Amino acid sequence: SFAYFTIKDRLPQILTRVIDTLHRHKNEFFEEHGEKGVEAEKRAISFLSKLRNELQTDKPVTPLEDELPDAALWNQYLDYQRNLSNGSGEPSWFQSPWLFVECYMYRRIHAALAQNPPIDNFDVFKEGKAQNFFESQEAVITLCTHFQELLKNIKDLDEKQLQEEFFKLLQVSLWGNKCDLSFSAGEDSSQKSGPLQSLENMIPYILVNDMEKLWSILVNAKKRNTEKSNVRVDIILDNAGFELLSDLVLADFLLSSKLADEVHFHGKSIPWYVSDTTKHDFNWTIKQLQSANHMWMSRCGINWEGNLKKGVWVYHDHMFWTLPHDFSSMAEVAPDLYADLQKSNLLLFKGDLNYRKLTGDRKWEYSVPFHQALNKFHPAPLCSLRTLKSDTQVGLKPGQGEQIQASEPEWMVSGKYGIVQFDAAL
């Protein structure tokens, strides 16, 4: 299965890169922290080498031994997996659900650093994320320029034109999800081509296209909106780099077009899945834009810093996003987060990992309704924007998946197809 290939080949590659990254920063750790830094680096590498060996030899998945705030929740979840395996011994790397062991590996990478001060705040994936951003420069400039030109006459656009622009930026945000470093095991995945030219040609590759529904929910929320209540959109982020930029442009468009009054972003509280966005990545990206020597890039950065200061953009991170749980258990495991999401008019879930957690990462029949696969997770109307990079997909028309499968066996994992899949949460 694709899951087996991921655990057997991709995850050890990612661990090897992490170990290599720590090796390469040895001098930096020494300069900053002296011998203590070098000792910490050695301990972290030894911890990670042991982890890689456990993974490759299919050892049991062991309880977490650190004192980090989420350790108890992880270990409870591990017990739950143990009970699921029908007493057939300890759950091991190749005999456990893919989503669980993949999340578990990233949590162990985090522990390797968090338990080894003074390098406990070092993000082993930071360089790759920065590189993705810099290598996507041309696409970044194109998108910022398009957007700033659009802002000049946004007040004069009629509803039809606004809708066209909204669909355009939604698609840029959707296809921006191709820039995923965990999928390429950290290889270059930057956005090289102009993000706007090929949108028309890509429409046939959007297997579920609910853009019209998103438009009507926002327009109706606006009409119902009284003076007192704001229209709020939440974006549950995926990758840093070009994808994050495409999300920020979409968020700015929602405010500038008055489709939303506030946008809330949800990122990861620890480095995760190689290229996922943390608070540092979020702020770093805006700072990079501000200081860029390109007029429209810096204008975007300055405006976005302003949105954060004014409180019309809010960044959150919550421990729940880096737990192994499906979203259907959010109300129970993280009631505070669930209650916060209930305040939203629309939740946009970016990317593949979020989709896997929305649908429980099961091997569903392709035509099972999205609403059913969500398994009672309905805090607010929600939509998944995702390019397919794992073999879970629901909500297709009867025969649609089978038809593509016949001509393209790899269709679910190639990143070539995408969805804009909506659920009204009624």
N, C-alpha and C positions, 0 to 999 in steps of 0.2 A: 504494500500500500504506500501511498504518498507519505503517510505518517511514519512508516518504518524507514523510508529513505531519509526523511527529515531527522529522525533521532539517530540513525546509524551514520549518516554522512554530514549533514549540515551542522548539527549541534557540536560535534567534535571540532569541526573547522572553526566555528565561532569561538569555542573555548581556546583553541590554539592561537587564534588572533588576539584574544584577550591577554593570554600569557605573554605573547610577543610584545603587545603594547606596554605591558608593565616592564618587561626587560628594557625596552627602548627608553623608558623614562627614568631608568635607574639613576643617571647622573643628576637629573632634575630633582629627584627625591633627596639625593645626597646634598645638593646645593641648598635646598630649602630646609631640610630637617636633619642634616648630618647623618651619622651612623644609624640613628633611630629610623630614618626614612628607608635606608637600605635594608635594615633588618625586617621592617614591615613589608617591604616589597618581596623579600625572600619568603616570608611566611605566607603571604597572599598567593604567590606562585605555587608554593608547595600544596596549599589547600586546593587550588584550581587544578593542579596536575592530578591530584588524588581524585578529584571530582570527575575529570575526563576519563580516568581509568575505570572508575565505578560505572560510568555511562557505557563505555565501550565493551565492558565485560558483563553487562546486564546484571549488575548487583542490585540488591534490594534498595528501594528509595528510603533513606533513613530520616528520622525526625530531625528537625532543626535544633541545634544546640546553642544558638545565640540568644541574647536577651533583647532582641529588637522588638518593637511594639507589636508586630504582627505575628510573632513566632507561635503564640498559643493558637491563633486561628489556623495557621498553616498545619500545625500538628494535629488539631482536631480534624482537619480535612484529610490528613494522611490516615488517621484512624478510620474515617468514613470509607476511604478507598480500600483499606485493609478488610473491612467488613464486607465490602462489595465483592472481594475476590473469593467469596464462598469458602473461606478457610483454606484456600490452596496456598498457604504460605504468604510471605511478604510480597507486596506489589513491587515489581522490579521495573527497570527502565524500559524494557521492550514489551512488558506484559501489563502496561498501565495505559489509561487514556492519554492520548497524545497531548491534548491541551494541558492536562495536569503536569506531566513531566517536563514539558517545554517551559511552562511558567516556573516550575520548581527549579530548573537549571538557572534561570535568570535571577531567581531569589537567592540561590547559593552563590552566584557571582557577586551579588550585592553584599552578602555576608562576608565573603573573602576580603572585601575592602573595609566594610563597616566595622569589622572586628579587629582591624589592624591600624589603629592610629599610629603615626600622624598622617597616613595617606587615606584616611577613611572617607574623605570627601572627593576623592579622585573619580571622575567619570571615565571608565575605560572605553566608552563609545564616543566620547566628545569629538575627537579628531575626525572620525568618519562623518559625523553629522555636519561639522563645519565644512569639510571637504565637499560634501554633497551640495551644500549651499553655494560655495564658491564656484564649483563646476557647473552649476545651473545658472550662472550669471546672466547669460544672454536671455534665457527664458524669463528670469526675474525682471530684467530691464524691460522686456517686451510687455510683460503683464502690468508692471507698475505704470508704464507709459500709457498703455491702453486705458487703464483705470483712471489715471489723472486727467486724460483727455475726456473721458466719459463724464467725470465730475463737473467739467466746465459747463456742460449744458444739461445736466441731469434734471434740473428743475423744469426744462422745456419738454421733456419726454412724455408722451402720452402712455396710457396703461399698456398698450400693445408693445411699445418700444421698451418700456421698463421690463416687461415680462421676457422679451427676447434677451435683454442684457442679463437678467437673473438666470435664465436657462444657460446662457453662455458661461457665466462664472461658476454655476453649479457643475457644469461639465469639466471645466478646468480643474476644479477641486476634486472631482471624481477621478479624472485621469492622472492628476497629481499623485494619487495613491499608488501609482506604479513605482514611485521612487522609494523603494522599501529595502533597507539594508539587511534586515534579518532574512529576507527572501533570497537575496543574492549572497548570503553568508558574508556580508561586508564588502563584496566587490562593488565597483562603481555602479551606481544606479541613478545618476543625476539626470536632470531633464535637459536634454541637449537641444531639441527642436523647439520652434516657436509654439507656445501652448495654445494659441488661438487659431492657427491656420487650418488645422486638420479636423476641427470639431465636427463639421458637417459629415465628413467621411466616416467618423467614428460612431455616429448615431446607430447604425445597424448592430454594433457590438454591445449596445446597452440592452441587456436581456430583459430587464424589468425597468420600465421608464415611467416613474410616477411624478415627473417634474410638475405636471399640471396640478396634481393634488397638493403639492407643496405650495405652489403659487396661490391656489384658492384658500388654503388654510391661513396664509399670511394676510391676504387681502381681506378675508372675512374677519380675522382677529382685529385688523386695523379698523374695520367698519364698526365692529361691536365695541371697540375700545372707547371707554369714557375718559374724561380728564384724569380720573384717579388711577386707572391701572395701566401699566406699561406692557407693551408687547415684548416678550422676552424669547430669544432664541438661544439654545445651548448647543455648542459644538464640542463633541467628545473627540478630542484630537487623536491623530495617529502619528505619522512620521514628522520629524523636524526636517529642515532643508526646504526644497521647493514645495513639497506638499503643504507644509505649514504656511508658507507665503500665500499659496492659493486659498487657504482657509481664511487668512487674515483679510485678503482682498474681498472675498465673499462677505465676510462679517462687516467690513466697512461699507460695502454696497448696501447691505440690509439697513444700516443706519442712515446712510446718505439718501437712500430712496424713500426713507421713512416707512419701510416695511417692518422695521423693528425699532424699539427704543433702547434696548440694551442687549448685549451679546455676552454670554458667559462661556468661557473656555475651560475645558477640563483636561488636564495633563497628568503625567505620571509623577509620583512622589519620589521615585528612585529610577536610575537608568534601567531601561527595559527594552527587550526585543531589538537590540542594537540601535535602532534609529528613532524610537519613540520620543515624543516631546516631553521634556521636563521644564520646570519653571526657569531654570538657567537658560535652556535652549530658546524658550519663548522670549525672555528679555534680551538675550544675546542677539537674536534675529532682528528685533526692533532697533537695537543699538547699531547693528551693522548697517541697516538701511539708513538710519539717521546720519551716519558719518560717511555714507557713500558719496563719491564725487560725481554722482549722476543726479541731475535735478529732480527727476520724478521719483527715483528710489528714496532720496532723502526726504522728499515731501511726504511720501507714505510713512516713513519712520517717524517723522515729527508729528504727523496727525495721529498716528497710532499711540504714541507716547501720551499725547493729549487725551485720547479716548480713555486710557487707563487712569490718568489723573482725574478726569471728570467723573469716573465711575460708570461710564456707559459701556465700557469693556471691563469684565472682571475675570481674573484668572484664578482657578481653584485646582488644588490637587487633593486627592483623597486616597487613603491606603487601599480602599476596596478595588481600585482599578488594577492593582498589582497583586491581587489575591487570585487563587486558581478557580474561584467560584464562577458559575454561570450567573448572568444578570438576573435570572429568575429567583435567585436567593438574596438579591440585594435588599429587599424590604425587610428581611429577617436579619441579615448579617450587618447591614449598614443602613439602618432606618433613617439616620440623619441625611444621608446622601439621597436616598429615595424621596424623602420629603422635600428636599431642595429641588430635585428634578421635576417634582409635581407642580412647581410654580411656573414651569416653562410652557410657552405656547407651542414650541416645536423643538424636538431633540434631533440633532444630526449626528449620527454615529459614523465616524470615519474609519474605513479600513477593514481589513480581514480579521484581525484578532477580535475586534469589537463584534463583528458579525458572528464569529464562532461562539462568542460568549452570549450573544443574543439568542442564538438557536441551539445552545447546548452542545455545539460541535458534534452533532449526531449524523449518522449516515441516513438522512431523510430521503424519502421519495422526492423527486424534483418538484412534483406538483402539490405537495403538502402546503396548505396556506401559511403564509408568513405569520399571521396572527396566532395560529395554532403552535407553531414552532417556538414562539416567544414564551410559551408556557406561563401565562399570566403576568409577564413583565410588561406593565402598561402605565408607567407613571404619567405620561403625557403623549400626545401624538408624536410619533418618532419615524425617522427615516435612516436607512443605511445607505451610505455612499461608499462603494467598495469595488475594487477590481479583484477578480477571482484569483486567489493564490493558495487556496486549500479546498479540499473536496467536500465542502458542505454547501448546498444551495437549495433553497425552497422557493415556493411561490411562482414557479414557471408554469406556462400553459401546458396542458397534457401533450406529451410527445416532443415538446421543445428541446428538453435536455437530451433525450435519446437521439434526436435528429442530429444535433451538433456532435454528440459522442461518436456517431457513426463515421463522420468525416474527420473529426479532430479529437482523438482519444485524450489529449492533454488539455482540453479546453478549460477544465476547472482549476488548473494550477499554473497557467501560463501568464496570467496578468493581462491577457488580450481582451477579455470580456469584462464588462462592468454592470453594476445595477444601481438604480436609484429607487429603492424599495421602501414603500411607505406603509405605516400601520396607524389607523386613526385612534387606537387606544380606547375604544368605547366598551 
